[in-house]
Amino acid sequence: MQKDRKGLVLIMLYVLFIMLFAGALLPLALAGTGVIKRKKVALYVNVFSMIFVCVLMFALGVSAASPAEEGAVEAATTQASMGYGLGLLAAGLVTGLSCIGAGIAVSASASAAIGALSEKPEIFGKALIFVALAEGVALYGMLISIQILSKL
């Protein structure tokens, strides 16, 4: 019984991932063929298809993950602790916030570098260094999250 359930869950996951990629590519395909003429409509189609697929994944995942027996709930709750959950949250926050910060820094430094390069092409190396330093923030965040995850 459990093997059949695991196989069903695996097949469901494959189908949902295919639906997720189809939902992401649907607006692009419709915009490329000319069915969707405005970018705003393509954005709405993309957002609503992603929300639909996420709700569907959650609904099917919750129904598939419901325990078959009473002991499974106790075993699942005793394995996770508050410290483990907070560690995962910290790793996610470190990665996400460092990537957001790096994106803001790269957008500012890259636009300034392009403007400076249009006036003075010989400063390419200096401009590249500033953009790379801003991108390093994301790498440092990723390294910190790897260290947090290794301690869990």
Residue frames as a rotation matrix with the C-alpha (Angstrom) as fourth column:
MET 1
0.563 0.827 0.000 0.00
0.827 -0.563 0.000 0.00
0.000 0.000 -1.000 0.00
GLN 2
0.511 -0.434 -0.742 2.79
0.137 -0.811 0.569 2.46
-0.849 -0.393 -0.355 0.90
LYS 3
-0.586 -0.761 0.279 4.74
0.384 0.043 0.923 1.73
-0.714 0.647 0.267 -2.31
ASP 4
-0.137 0.630 0.765 1.65
0.976 -0.045 0.213 2.44
0.169 0.775 -0.608 -4.39
ARG 5
0.800 0.453 -0.394 1.15
0.547 -0.820 0.168 5.70
-0.247 -0.350 -0.904 -2.52
LYS 6
0.069 -0.860 -0.505 4.77
0.102 -0.497 0.862 6.76
-0.992 -0.111 0.053 -3.01
GLY 7
-0.667 -0.282 0.690 4.54
0.663 0.197 0.722 5.97
-0.339 0.939 0.056 -6.72
LEU 8
0.297 0.868 0.399 1.34
0.936 -0.347 0.057 7.98
0.188 0.356 -0.915 -6.99
VAL 9
0.716 -0.102 -0.690 2.92
0.278 -0.866 0.416 10.94
-0.640 -0.490 -0.592 -5.22
LEU 10
-0.369 -0.928 -0.045 5.94
0.238 -0.141 0.961 10.77
-0.898 0.344 0.273 -7.52
ILE 11
-0.461 0.293 0.838 3.77
0.886 0.093 0.455 10.70
0.055 0.952 -0.302 -10.63
MET 12
0.660 0.741 -0.124 1.75
0.751 -0.656 0.077 13.61
-0.025 -0.144 -0.989 -9.22
LEU 13
0.335 -0.618 -0.711 4.92
0.174 -0.701 0.691 15.61
-0.926 -0.355 -0.128 -8.67
TYR 14
-0.686 -0.588 0.429 6.10
0.498 0.050 0.866 15.02
-0.530 0.807 0.258 -12.23
VAL 15
-0.060 0.756 0.652 2.73
0.959 -0.138 0.248 16.09
0.278 0.640 -0.717 -13.61
LEU 16
0.774 0.385 -0.502 2.68
0.555 -0.795 0.246 19.19
-0.305 -0.469 -0.829 -11.42
PHE 17
-0.110 -0.877 -0.468 6.19
0.193 -0.481 0.856 20.21
-0.975 0.004 0.222 -12.46
ILE 18
-0.677 -0.046 0.734 5.19
0.730 0.081 0.678 19.83
-0.091 0.996 -0.021 -16.10
MET 19
0.406 0.891 0.203 2.13
0.881 -0.441 0.174 21.98
0.244 0.108 -0.964 -15.39
LEU 20
0.520 -0.287 -0.805 4.35
0.392 -0.756 0.524 24.55
-0.759 -0.588 -0.280 -13.67
PHE 21
-0.604 -0.796 -0.041 6.67
0.285 -0.263 0.922 24.83
-0.744 0.545 0.385 -16.68
ALA 22
-0.429 0.538 0.726 3.71
0.870 0.030 0.492 24.93
0.242 0.843 -0.481 -19.06
GLY 23
0.634 0.698 -0.334 2.16
0.768 -0.618 0.167 27.71
-0.090 -0.363 -0.928 -16.98
ALA 24
0.149 -0.668 -0.729 5.39
0.214 -0.698 0.683 29.67
-0.965 -0.258 0.039 -17.10
LEU 25
-0.809 -0.566 0.159 5.83
0.234 -0.062 0.970 29.22
-0.539 0.822 0.182 -20.84
LEU 26
-0.053 0.887 0.459 2.18
0.954 0.180 -0.238 29.67
-0.294 0.425 -0.856 -21.85
PRO 27
0.697 0.353 -0.624 2.24
0.219 -0.934 -0.283 33.50
-0.683 0.061 -0.728 -21.89
LEU 28
-0.261 -0.865 -0.429 5.53
-0.361 -0.325 0.874 33.50
-0.895 0.383 -0.227 -23.79
ALA 29
-0.752 0.022 0.659 4.15
0.517 0.638 0.570 31.15
-0.408 0.769 -0.491 -26.40
LEU 30
0.293 0.943 0.156 0.93
0.897 -0.215 -0.385 33.15
-0.330 0.253 -0.909 -26.74
ALA 31
0.551 -0.162 -0.819 2.83
-0.103 -0.987 0.126 36.43
-0.828 0.014 -0.560 -27.01
GLY 32
-0.534 -0.845 -0.021 5.24
-0.183 0.091 0.979 34.94
-0.826 0.527 -0.203 -29.56
THR 33
-0.603 0.370 0.707 2.45
0.761 0.532 0.371 33.70
-0.239 0.762 -0.602 -31.83
GLY 34
-0.923 0.213 0.322 0.64
-0.047 -0.890 0.454 37.03
0.383 0.404 0.831 -31.66
VAL 35
-0.097 0.925 -0.368 -2.40
0.711 0.323 0.624 35.82
0.696 -0.202 -0.689 -29.71
ILE 36
0.542 0.170 -0.823 -1.51
0.753 -0.534 0.385 38.17
-0.374 -0.828 -0.417 -26.84
LYS 37
0.406 -0.340 0.848 -0.63
0.611 -0.590 -0.529 41.59
0.680 0.732 -0.031 -28.19
ARG 38
0.515 -0.181 0.838 -0.08
-0.497 -0.860 0.119 43.48
0.699 -0.477 -0.532 -24.94
LYS 39
-0.473 -0.814 -0.336 2.62
-0.096 0.427 -0.899 42.72
0.876 -0.393 -0.280 -22.40
LYS 40
-0.592 0.296 0.749 0.30
-0.804 -0.272 -0.529 43.47
0.047 -0.916 0.399 -19.48
VAL 41
0.550 0.827 -0.115 -2.09
-0.827 0.559 0.061 40.72
0.114 0.062 0.992 -20.54
ALA 42
0.297 -0.538 -0.789 0.82
-0.097 0.805 -0.585 38.26
0.950 0.250 0.187 -20.85
LEU 43
-0.747 -0.566 0.348 1.90
-0.354 -0.105 -0.929 39.20
0.562 -0.818 -0.122 -17.34
TYR 44
-0.137 0.786 0.603 -1.61
-0.981 -0.022 -0.195 38.62
-0.140 -0.618 0.774 -15.98
VAL 45
0.701 0.370 -0.610 -1.85
-0.522 0.849 -0.084 35.24
0.487 0.377 0.788 -17.70
ASN 46
-0.162 -0.863 -0.479 1.54
-0.038 0.491 -0.871 34.26
0.986 -0.123 -0.112 -16.27
VAL 47
-0.755 -0.128 0.643 0.69
-0.601 -0.258 -0.757 35.36
0.262 -0.958 0.118 -12.73
PHE 48
0.171 0.918 0.359 -2.73
-0.973 0.214 -0.082 33.69
-0.152 -0.335 0.930 -12.67
SER 49
0.617 0.005 -0.787 -1.40
-0.337 0.905 -0.259 30.45
0.711 0.425 0.560 -14.16
MET 50
-0.503 -0.846 -0.177 1.38
-0.108 0.265 -0.958 30.35
0.857 -0.463 -0.225 -11.54
ILE 51
-0.560 0.378 0.737 -1.10
-0.828 -0.218 -0.517 30.99
-0.035 -0.900 0.434 -8.73
PHE 52
0.544 0.810 -0.218 -3.38
-0.826 0.563 0.030 28.25
0.147 0.164 0.975 -10.08
VAL 53
0.317 -0.493 -0.810 -0.54
-0.095 0.833 -0.544 25.74
0.944 0.249 0.217 -10.30
CYS 54
-0.737 -0.619 0.272 0.74
-0.304 -0.055 -0.951 26.62
0.603 -0.784 -0.147 -6.81
VAL 55
-0.181 0.761 0.624 -2.74
-0.969 -0.030 -0.244 26.22
-0.166 -0.648 0.743 -5.29
LEU 56
0.702 0.434 -0.564 -3.15
-0.584 0.804 -0.107 22.93
0.407 0.405 0.818 -7.15
MET 57
-0.139 -0.836 -0.531 0.25
-0.079 0.543 -0.836 21.69
0.987 -0.074 -0.142 -5.95
PHE 58
-0.761 -0.123 0.637 -0.62
-0.610 -0.198 -0.767 22.63
0.220 -0.972 0.076 -2.37
ALA 59
0.200 0.937 0.287 -4.03
-0.971 0.229 -0.072 20.98
-0.133 -0.264 0.955 -2.51
LEU 60
0.714 0.043 -0.699 -2.73
-0.323 0.906 -0.275 17.77
0.621 0.422 0.661 -4.04
GLY 61
-0.347 -0.926 -0.149 0.36
-0.176 0.221 -0.959 17.77
0.921 -0.307 -0.239 -1.83
VAL 62
-0.530 0.223 0.818 -1.69
-0.848 -0.162 -0.505 18.10
0.020 -0.961 0.275 1.33
SER 63
0.581 0.809 0.088 -4.04
-0.808 0.587 -0.054 15.32
-0.096 -0.040 0.995 0.29
ALA 64
0.563 -0.436 -0.702 -1.14
-0.152 0.781 -0.606 13.07
0.812 0.448 0.373 -0.75
ALA 65
-0.504 -0.859 0.090 0.85
-0.202 0.016 -0.979 13.77
0.840 -0.511 -0.182 2.41
SER 66
0.267 0.636 0.723 -1.97
-0.909 -0.083 0.409 12.99
0.320 -0.767 0.556 4.80
PRO 67
-0.668 -0.671 0.323 -0.74
-0.742 0.631 -0.225 10.21
-0.053 -0.390 -0.919 7.08
ALA 68
-0.180 0.566 -0.805 -2.13
-0.395 0.708 0.586 6.74
0.901 0.423 0.096 6.56
GLU 69
0.222 0.216 -0.951 -1.71
0.685 0.660 0.310 5.84
0.694 -0.720 -0.001 10.20
GLU 70
0.956 0.282 0.077 -1.66
0.135 -0.658 0.741 7.62
0.259 -0.698 -0.667 13.55
GLY 71
0.563 -0.797 -0.218 2.02
0.570 0.184 0.800 6.90
-0.598 -0.575 0.558 14.31
ALA 72
0.017 -0.567 0.823 3.21
0.962 -0.216 -0.168 8.75
0.273 0.795 0.542 11.24
VAL 73
0.650 0.274 0.709 2.12
0.150 -0.961 0.234 12.09
0.745 -0.046 -0.665 12.68
GLU 74
0.954 -0.300 0.022 4.05
-0.063 -0.128 0.990 11.56
-0.295 -0.945 -0.141 15.90
ALA 75
0.279 -0.895 0.347 7.16
0.818 0.411 0.403 10.43
-0.503 0.171 0.847 14.03
ALA 76
0.133 -0.202 0.970 7.03
0.799 -0.558 -0.225 13.45
0.587 0.805 0.087 11.74
THR 77
0.784 0.227 0.578 6.59
-0.063 -0.897 0.438 15.96
0.617 -0.380 -0.689 14.55
THR 78
0.870 -0.490 -0.056 9.36
0.136 0.130 0.982 14.59
-0.474 -0.862 0.180 16.74
GLN 79
0.249 -0.826 0.505 11.98
0.963 0.266 -0.041 14.79
-0.100 0.497 0.862 13.97
ALA 80
-0.031 -0.224 0.974 11.70
0.470 -0.863 -0.183 18.56
0.882 0.452 0.132 13.45
SER 81
-0.053 -0.029 -0.998 12.57
0.969 -0.241 -0.044 21.00
-0.240 -0.970 0.040 16.20
MET 82
0.863 0.396 -0.315 12.23
0.365 -0.918 -0.154 24.73
-0.351 0.018 -0.936 16.63
GLY 83
0.173 -0.894 -0.413 15.96
-0.230 -0.445 0.866 25.27
-0.958 -0.055 -0.283 16.17
TYR 84
-0.535 -0.332 0.777 15.97
0.581 0.524 0.623 23.32
-0.614 0.785 -0.087 12.92
GLY 85
0.353 0.776 0.524 13.07
0.933 -0.252 -0.255 25.33
-0.066 0.579 -0.813 11.56
LEU 86
0.849 -0.086 -0.522 14.66
0.027 -0.978 0.205 28.63
-0.528 -0.188 -0.828 12.55
GLY 87
-0.211 -0.976 0.049 17.92
0.016 0.046 0.999 27.54
-0.977 0.212 0.006 10.94
LEU 88
-0.344 0.172 0.923 16.14
0.903 0.330 0.275 26.84
-0.257 0.928 -0.268 7.67
LEU 89
0.757 0.652 0.035 14.38
0.647 -0.741 -0.180 30.19
-0.092 0.159 -0.983 7.92
ALA 90
0.494 -0.657 -0.570 17.69
-0.120 -0.701 0.703 31.95
-0.861 -0.279 -0.425 8.57
ALA 91
-0.506 -0.711 0.488 19.33
0.379 0.325 0.866 30.29
-0.775 0.623 0.105 5.57
GLY 92
0.020 0.603 0.798 16.44
1.000 -0.008 -0.020 31.28
-0.005 0.798 -0.603 3.33
LEU 93
0.888 0.328 -0.323 16.43
0.364 -0.930 0.055 34.86
-0.282 -0.167 -0.945 4.57
VAL 94
0.100 -0.936 -0.338 20.19
-0.019 -0.342 0.940 35.22
-0.995 -0.088 -0.052 4.17
THR 95
-0.595 -0.331 0.732 20.08
0.653 0.332 0.681 33.99
-0.469 0.883 0.019 0.59
GLY 96
0.235 0.800 0.553 16.98
0.968 -0.244 -0.058 35.94
0.088 0.549 -0.831 -0.40
LEU 97
0.875 0.138 -0.463 17.93
0.267 -0.937 0.225 39.26
-0.403 -0.321 -0.857 1.15
SER 98
-0.102 -0.967 -0.232 21.52
0.055 -0.238 0.970 39.14
-0.993 0.086 0.078 -0.08
CYS 99
-0.511 -0.032 0.859 20.29
0.824 0.267 0.500 38.45
-0.245 0.963 -0.110 -3.62
ILE 100
0.625 0.753 0.206 17.84
0.778 -0.622 -0.090 41.34
0.060 0.217 -0.974 -3.43
GLY 101
0.653 -0.454 -0.606 20.61
0.023 -0.788 0.615 43.62
-0.757 -0.415 -0.504 -2.17
ALA 102
-0.437 -0.852 0.287 22.97
0.310 0.157 0.938 42.43
-0.844 0.499 0.196 -4.87
GLY 103
-0.081 0.492 0.867 20.31
0.996 0.059 0.059 43.03
-0.022 0.868 -0.496 -7.53
ILE 104
0.896 0.394 -0.204 19.82
0.408 -0.913 0.031 46.60
-0.174 -0.111 -0.978 -6.35
ALA 105
0.317 -0.865 -0.390 23.57
-0.101 -0.440 0.892 47.19
-0.943 -0.243 -0.227 -6.22
VAL 106
-0.500 -0.494 0.711 24.20
0.609 0.383 0.695 45.68
-0.615 0.781 0.110 -9.65
SER 107
0.368 0.695 0.618 21.39
0.929 -0.295 -0.221 47.71
0.029 0.656 -0.754 -11.22
ALA 108
0.921 -0.035 -0.387 22.87
0.060 -0.971 0.230 50.94
-0.384 -0.235 -0.893 -9.87
SER 109
0.081 -0.987 -0.137 26.51
-0.206 -0.151 0.967 50.16
-0.975 -0.050 -0.216 -10.59
ALA 110
-0.325 -0.197 0.925 25.92
0.753 0.537 0.379 48.60
-0.572 0.820 -0.026 -14.01
SER 111
0.659 0.599 0.454 23.87
0.752 -0.537 -0.382 51.55
0.015 0.593 -0.805 -15.26
ALA 112
0.799 -0.452 -0.396 26.54
-0.259 -0.853 0.453 53.95
-0.543 -0.260 -0.799 -14.01
ALA 113
-0.168 -0.908 0.383 29.25
0.092 0.373 0.923 51.81
-0.981 0.190 0.021 -15.60
ILE 114
0.037 0.243 0.969 27.47
0.961 0.256 -0.101 51.79
-0.273 0.936 -0.224 -18.97
GLY 115
0.947 0.321 0.028 27.09
0.319 -0.924 -0.211 55.57
-0.042 0.209 -0.977 -18.83
ALA 116
0.489 -0.838 -0.243 30.77
-0.382 -0.456 0.804 56.01
-0.784 -0.301 -0.543 -17.97
LEU 117
-0.239 -0.587 0.774 31.85
0.449 0.640 0.624 53.56
-0.861 0.497 0.111 -20.69
SER 118
0.530 0.480 0.699 29.93
0.838 -0.171 -0.518 55.48
-0.129 0.860 -0.493 -23.33
GLU 119
0.980 -0.192 -0.043 32.00
-0.195 -0.979 -0.067 58.58
-0.030 0.074 -0.997 -22.53
LYS 120
0.138 -0.986 0.093 35.36
-0.990 -0.135 0.033 56.97
-0.020 -0.096 -0.995 -21.74
PRO 121
0.782 0.307 -0.542 35.83
-0.419 0.903 -0.094 53.38
0.461 0.300 0.835 -23.06
GLU 122
-0.121 -0.935 -0.334 39.24
-0.233 0.353 -0.906 52.88
0.965 -0.032 -0.260 -21.42
ILE 123
-0.545 -0.054 0.837 37.72
-0.833 -0.081 -0.548 52.54
0.098 -0.995 -0.001 -17.93
PHE 124
0.243 0.679 -0.693 36.13
-0.572 0.677 0.463 49.17
0.783 0.284 0.553 -18.75
GLY 125
-0.324 -0.463 -0.825 38.22
0.322 0.766 -0.557 47.30
0.890 -0.446 -0.099 -16.17
LYS 126
-0.988 -0.032 0.149 37.34
-0.118 -0.454 -0.883 49.66
0.095 -0.890 0.445 -13.32
ALA 127
-0.247 0.969 0.020 33.65
-0.952 -0.247 0.180 49.53
0.179 0.025 0.983 -14.20
LEU 128
0.175 0.267 -0.948 33.72
-0.266 0.940 0.215 45.73
0.948 0.214 0.236 -14.32
ILE 129
-0.748 -0.510 -0.425 35.31
0.282 0.335 -0.899 45.60
0.601 -0.792 -0.107 -10.87
PHE 130
-0.816 0.479 0.324 32.50
-0.570 -0.572 -0.590 47.68
-0.097 -0.666 0.739 -9.34
VAL 131
0.164 0.899 -0.406 29.82
-0.888 0.314 0.336 45.49
0.430 0.305 0.850 -10.90
ALA 132
-0.024 -0.251 -0.968 31.63
0.054 0.966 -0.252 42.34
0.998 -0.058 -0.010 -9.74
LEU 133
-0.950 -0.308 0.046 31.93
-0.009 -0.119 -0.993 43.69
0.312 -0.944 0.111 -6.18
ALA 134
-0.374 0.892 0.255 28.19
-0.925 -0.338 -0.174 44.28
-0.069 -0.301 0.951 -6.10
GLU 135
0.368 0.492 -0.789 27.57
-0.594 0.777 0.208 40.73
0.715 0.392 0.578 -7.35
GLY 136
-0.571 -0.687 -0.448 29.86
-0.040 0.569 -0.821 39.40
0.820 -0.451 -0.353 -4.62
VAL 137
-0.582 0.441 0.683 27.22
-0.813 -0.291 -0.505 40.33
-0.024 -0.849 0.528 -2.03
ALA 138
0.526 0.817 -0.235 24.96
-0.830 0.554 0.069 37.55
0.187 0.158 0.970 -3.36
LEU 139
0.202 -0.531 -0.823 27.83
-0.102 0.824 -0.557 35.06
0.974 0.196 0.112 -3.28
TYR 140
-0.814 -0.495 0.304 28.64
-0.314 -0.066 -0.947 35.94
0.489 -0.867 -0.102 0.33
GLY 141
-0.140 0.862 0.487 25.00
-0.981 -0.055 -0.186 35.47
-0.134 -0.504 0.853 1.27
MET 142
0.638 0.347 -0.687 24.97
-0.534 0.843 -0.070 32.08
0.555 0.411 0.723 -0.41
LEU 143
-0.293 -0.828 -0.479 28.15
-0.038 0.511 -0.859 31.05
0.955 -0.233 -0.181 1.43
ILE 144
-0.755 0.072 0.651 26.65
-0.646 -0.247 -0.722 32.09
0.109 -0.966 0.233 4.78
SER 145
0.322 0.940 0.116 23.48
-0.945 0.326 -0.015 30.10
-0.051 -0.105 0.993 4.07
ILE 146
0.392 -0.279 -0.877 25.59
-0.234 0.891 -0.388 27.05
0.890 0.357 0.284 3.16
GLN 147
-0.720 -0.693 0.036 27.40
-0.163 0.118 -0.979 27.42
0.675 -0.711 -0.198 6.50
ILE 148
-0.378 0.669 0.640 24.10
-0.916 -0.168 -0.365 27.70
-0.137 -0.724 0.676 8.35
LEU 149
0.610 0.673 -0.419 22.76
-0.744 0.668 -0.011 24.60
0.273 0.319 0.908 6.61
SER 150
0.002 -0.681 -0.733 25.91
-0.130 0.726 -0.675 22.64
0.992 0.096 -0.087 7.37
LYS 151
-0.841 -0.310 0.444 25.48
-0.436 -0.101 -0.894 23.35
0.322 -0.945 -0.050 11.10
LEU 152
0.057 0.958 0.283 21.90
-0.994 0.027 0.109 21.99
0.096 -0.287 0.953 11.18
